[in-house]
């Protein structure tokens, strides 16, 4: 009996959890979904955030720094924390939290994502483009919330495009791993690493 425990690749689950948050939240902020849908979206934020946190911890266990860090950061900072804030506002009717508070949070994450999206070029040009859209969206939404610009709708559109693209990436990683061959392409790496890092092959393994 083999006592060695092997962790499966959690990247697909984490990406799907992220998409389950960003897609409905983007549609809500773009006015496609009515405000009455906010309570169920709060539930999506909590559940999707927990999925990202769990998969991020598993990725750290497996040594997958590239996906582990953003999954953990996004799960806590962009999902669970805003959800708790919205729940608090519902309970405390007179509590008015300035948009600048969440905007500042978006801008902090945007600074990190500027480094993250560059690193995804080590894996795939498609990931590089999608995560660049994520960073652009975070900057636009954050700067809009703090009152410096008025481009919130375009920012949420960028985030929606990012999430839809990442849903494709999640399907590609899952199918490619299950069939042990490329079923759906995610694109070749843009950069050659100077040291041993995650490649498109071991991200999908």
C-alpha positions as CSV (number, residue, x, y, z in Angstrom):
1,X,0.0,0.0,0.0
2,X,1.4,3.4,-1.0
3,X,1.3,5.8,2.0
4,X,2.5,8.7,-0.1
5,X,-0.3,11.3,-0.5
6,X,-0.4,13.0,-3.9
7,X,-2.3,16.2,-4.3
8,X,-4.3,16.6,-7.5
9,X,-4.0,19.9,-9.5
10,X,-6.5,22.3,-7.9
11,X,-6.0,25.1,-10.5
12,X,-9.2,24.4,-12.4
13,X,-11.4,24.5,-9.3
14,X,-9.7,27.8,-8.2
15,X,-10.2,29.4,-11.6
16,X,-13.8,28.3,-11.8
17,X,-14.4,29.7,-8.2
18,X,-12.9,33.0,-9.4
19,X,-15.1,33.1,-12.5
20,X,-18.2,32.3,-10.4
21,X,-17.5,35.5,-8.5
22,X,-16.3,37.9,-11.2
23,X,-18.9,37.1,-13.9
24,X,-22.1,37.7,-11.8
25,X,-20.5,40.7,-10.0
26,X,-19.5,42.3,-13.3
27,X,-23.0,41.7,-14.7
28,X,-24.5,43.3,-11.6
29,X,-22.2,46.4,-11.8
30,X,-22.9,46.7,-15.5
31,X,-26.6,46.8,-14.9
32,X,-27.4,43.5,-16.7
33,X,-28.5,41.9,-13.4
34,X,-31.0,43.8,-11.2
35,X,-30.0,45.1,-7.8
36,X,-32.4,42.5,-6.2
37,X,-29.9,39.8,-7.2
38,X,-27.3,41.2,-4.8
39,X,-28.0,38.7,-1.9
40,X,-27.3,35.7,-4.0
41,X,-24.2,37.3,-5.4
42,X,-23.0,37.8,-1.8
43,X,-23.4,34.0,-1.4
44,X,-21.4,33.5,-4.6
45,X,-18.7,35.8,-3.3
46,X,-18.3,33.8,-0.1
47,X,-18.5,30.4,-1.7
48,X,-16.3,31.3,-4.6
49,X,-13.8,33.0,-2.3
50,X,-13.6,29.8,-0.1
51,X,-13.0,27.7,-3.2
52,X,-10.1,30.0,-4.1
53,X,-8.6,30.0,-0.6
54,X,-8.7,26.2,-0.4
55,X,-7.3,25.7,-3.8
56,X,-4.6,28.3,-3.1
57,X,-3.5,26.5,0.0
58,X,-3.3,23.2,-1.9
59,X,-1.3,24.9,-4.6
60,X,1.2,26.2,-2.0
61,X,1.4,22.6,-0.7
62,X,2.2,21.4,-4.2
63,X,4.8,24.2,-4.7
64,X,2.7,26.0,-7.4
65,X,3.5,29.7,-6.4
66,X,2.2,31.2,-9.7
67,X,-1.5,30.3,-9.1
68,X,-1.3,29.8,-5.3
69,X,-0.6,33.5,-4.5
70,X,-3.4,35.1,-6.6
71,X,-6.0,32.5,-5.6
72,X,-5.4,33.2,-1.9
73,X,-5.2,37.0,-2.3
74,X,-8.3,37.1,-4.6
75,X,-10.3,34.7,-2.4
76,X,-9.8,36.8,0.8
77,X,-9.3,40.3,-0.5
78,X,-11.7,40.5,-3.5
79,X,-14.4,37.9,-2.4
80,X,-14.8,37.1,1.2
81,X,-13.9,40.6,2.6
82,X,-16.3,42.5,0.3
83,X,-19.0,39.9,1.0
84,X,-18.7,40.4,4.7
85,X,-18.8,44.2,4.1
86,X,-22.0,43.9,2.1
87,X,-23.6,41.7,4.8
88,X,-22.7,44.3,7.4
89,X,-24.3,47.0,5.4
90,X,-27.5,45.0,5.1
91,X,-27.6,44.4,8.8
92,X,-26.8,48.0,9.7
93,X,-29.1,50.0,7.6
94,X,-27.6,53.4,8.3
95,X,-24.1,52.3,7.7
96,X,-22.7,54.0,4.5
97,X,-19.3,52.8,3.5
98,X,-17.6,55.2,1.0
99,X,-16.8,53.6,-2.4
100,X,-13.3,54.9,-1.9
101,X,-12.7,52.2,0.7
102,X,-13.3,49.4,-1.8
103,X,-11.5,51.4,-4.5
104,X,-8.4,51.6,-2.4
105,X,-8.5,47.8,-2.0
106,X,-8.9,47.3,-5.7
107,X,-5.8,49.5,-6.3
108,X,-3.7,47.6,-3.8
109,X,-4.6,44.3,-5.6
110,X,-4.0,46.0,-9.0
111,X,-0.4,46.8,-8.0
112,X,0.3,43.1,-7.3
113,X,-1.5,42.0,-10.5
114,X,0.8,44.2,-12.5
115,X,3.6,41.8,-11.5
116,X,1.4,38.7,-11.7
117,X,0.2,39.2,-15.3
118,X,3.8,39.6,-16.4
119,X,4.7,36.3,-14.8
120,X,1.9,34.5,-16.6
121,X,3.9,35.1,-19.8
122,X,6.0,32.2,-18.6
123,X,3.0,29.9,-19.0
124,X,0.9,31.2,-21.9
125,X,0.3,34.2,-24.1
126,X,-3.4,33.8,-23.6
127,X,-3.1,34.0,-19.8
128,X,-0.8,37.0,-20.2
129,X,-3.5,38.9,-22.2
130,X,-6.3,37.8,-19.9
131,X,-4.5,38.8,-16.7
132,X,-3.5,42.1,-18.4
133,X,-7.2,42.7,-18.8
134,X,-7.7,41.9,-15.2
135,X,-5.1,44.4,-14.1
136,X,-6.6,47.1,-16.4
137,X,-10.1,46.4,-15.0
138,X,-8.9,46.6,-11.4
139,X,-7.1,50.0,-12.0
140,X,-10.2,51.5,-13.8
141,X,-12.7,50.3,-11.1
142,X,-10.4,51.3,-8.3
143,X,-9.6,54.8,-9.7
144,X,-13.3,55.3,-10.4
145,X,-14.3,54.3,-6.8
146,X,-11.8,56.7,-5.3
147,X,-13.2,59.4,-7.5
148,X,-10.2,60.1,-9.8
149,X,-11.8,59.0,-13.1
150,X,-15.2,57.9,-14.4
151,X,-14.5,54.6,-16.2
152,X,-16.2,52.1,-13.9
153,X,-18.3,50.5,-16.7
154,X,-15.3,50.0,-18.9
155,X,-13.4,48.5,-16.0
156,X,-16.1,46.0,-15.2
157,X,-16.3,45.1,-18.9
158,X,-12.6,44.3,-18.8
159,X,-13.1,42.1,-15.7
160,X,-16.0,40.3,-17.4
161,X,-13.9,39.6,-20.5
162,X,-11.1,38.4,-18.2
163,X,-13.5,36.0,-16.3
164,X,-15.0,34.6,-19.5
165,X,-11.6,34.0,-20.9
166,X,-10.4,32.3,-17.7
167,X,-13.5,30.0,-17.8
168,X,-12.1,28.8,-21.2
169,X,-8.7,28.3,-19.6
170,X,-10.2,26.3,-16.8
171,X,-12.0,24.0,-19.3
172,X,-8.7,23.7,-21.3
173,X,-6.6,22.8,-18.2
174,X,-9.2,20.2,-17.1
175,X,-9.6,18.5,-20.5
176,X,-5.9,18.6,-21.3
177,X,-5.1,17.0,-18.0
178,X,-7.8,14.3,-18.2
179,X,-6.9,13.3,-21.8
180,X,-3.1,13.8,-21.3
181,X,-2.9,15.7,-24.5
182,X,-3.9,19.1,-25.8
183,X,-7.7,19.2,-26.4
184,X,-8.0,23.0,-26.0
185,X,-5.0,25.2,-26.6
186,X,-4.0,27.9,-24.1
187,X,-1.1,29.3,-26.1
188,X,2.6,29.0,-25.9
189,X,4.7,30.8,-23.3
190,X,5.8,34.4,-24.2
191,X,9.0,34.3,-22.1
192,X,11.7,31.8,-21.4
193,X,12.5,31.4,-17.7
194,X,16.0,31.9,-16.4
195,X,15.4,29.3,-13.7
196,X,13.1,26.3,-13.2
197,X,9.5,27.6,-12.9
198,X,6.1,26.4,-13.8
199,X,5.5,25.8,-17.4
200,X,2.3,25.2,-19.4
201,X,2.8,21.4,-19.0
202,X,3.2,21.3,-15.2
203,X,0.4,23.8,-14.6
204,X,-1.9,21.3,-16.3
205,X,-0.5,18.3,-14.4
